[in-house]
Amino acid sequence: MQIGEVAARTELSLRTIRHYEEARLVVPSARSQGGFRLYTEADVQRLMVIRRMKPLGFTLEEMRDLLDATDRLDAPGPREPAEREELLERVRGFERAAAQRVADLRVQLERAEDFAVTLRTRLEQTAPAATRA
């Protein structure tokens, strides 16, 4: 599929997808005869991983590290048990970091909601009776 379809499916801008390509996080699987980037379903899934990591504050280097670990785990062929365990532990580390960041975001959201309620209550208390009806 071409970059426009990928952008629509991932809800990422063309510019963002190109940025991730420049950062070597995703590489188009092929190019058309006209030079257009062509992506596979695997490329779309890779971009979705990146998109999910971004709001959790993971850096491009951390994204690259996780993608490298999952690529190596998914690669065909035998894997030494020690190497496999090392890769799995890297992925587990990202899972733990993601869970902690989600918990932190929940706290932030709760505080933001409390603040919005505080403001709403304040406005309701100070608004003239005629505007409250």
N, C-alpha and C positions, 0 to 999 in steps of 0.2 A: 504494500500500500504506500501511497505517497505521503509526504509530510503533512499535508492539509488534513487528510483523514486521521492520521495519528494524533494531530493536534486536537481534532474534534473528539476523538475517543478518549484521550487522556485529560482533556480540559487544560492543556498546557499551550502556551503561545508558540508560534513558529520560532520566535526569537529565543525562547527558553529552551526549546528542543535543540536548536543550533548551539546554544551555549553549553548544554550538556554534552553535545557531540565534541565541541572544542575542548571540553574538560575531560574527554575520553571516558565518560560514564556510559555512553551509548554510541554505537557506531552503526550507521545504516548497513543493512545486510548486503545491499547491492546498489547500483546506480543504473538508471534506465539509459537507453542509447542517447537520450537527450540530456543526460547528466543529472536527472532528478533523483533525489534520495529515495530509496525504496526500503521499507521496513517490513519485518515479519511480525507475527503475533508475539514471538519471544521478545522482540524489541519493544513492543507496546507494554508487555508485562514488566520489563526492566524499567521503563519510564514510570510505570505505576508505582514501583518500589521507591524510586527516587522521589516521586511526588508525595508519597506518604511519609518519607523521612524528612522532607524539607520543613514542614510546620513543627516538627519536634526538635528542630535546631541542629540536626546533624550537618556536619561540614561536608564539602565535596570530597575531601580525603576520606572521611568516615564512610561516605556512600560508596566510594571506590573500593574501600577495604571490604565492606560487606558484600558487594557485588562480586569481588574477586573470590571471596570464600564460597559463596553460593555457586558461582561458575565452576569452581574446582570440584565442589561436591557433586555437581550435576554432570560433570564431564564423564564420558564413557571410559571404561577400562578399570582395571583393578587399582585399588588405592591401599597403601600401607595403613595398617590400623592406627599407628601413631599419628600419621598425617591426617587421617580422617577425624580422629578425636580432636586434634588441634583445630581443624576447620570448624568442627561442630562447636567447640568451646568459643571460638570467635563469634559464631552466629548467636550462641547463648548469651554472650556478653552484650551484643546488640539488642537482644530481646530484653535483657534486664534493664539496659539503658533506656529503651523505648518505654517500658512499663513505668520506670521512675519519672520520665519526662511527661508521660500521660498523667500520672498522679499529680505532678507539679502543676500542670495545666488545669487540672480539675480544681485545685486550690485557688489558682488565679481566677478562674471563671466564677467560683463561688464568691470570691471577694468582689469581683466586678458586678455580679448580680446584687450583692448586698449594697454596694454603692449606688446602683441604679434605683433600688428600692428606697434607700435613704433620700435620694434626690426627689423621687416621686412623692414620698411622704412629706417632705419639706414643702414642695410646691402645693400640695393639697392643703396643708396647714396654713399657708400664707395667702392662698388665692381667695379673692372675694367670694362670698357666698353665691353671688349671681353667676360666676363663671364655673362653679362646681356642678351646677345642675345640668 
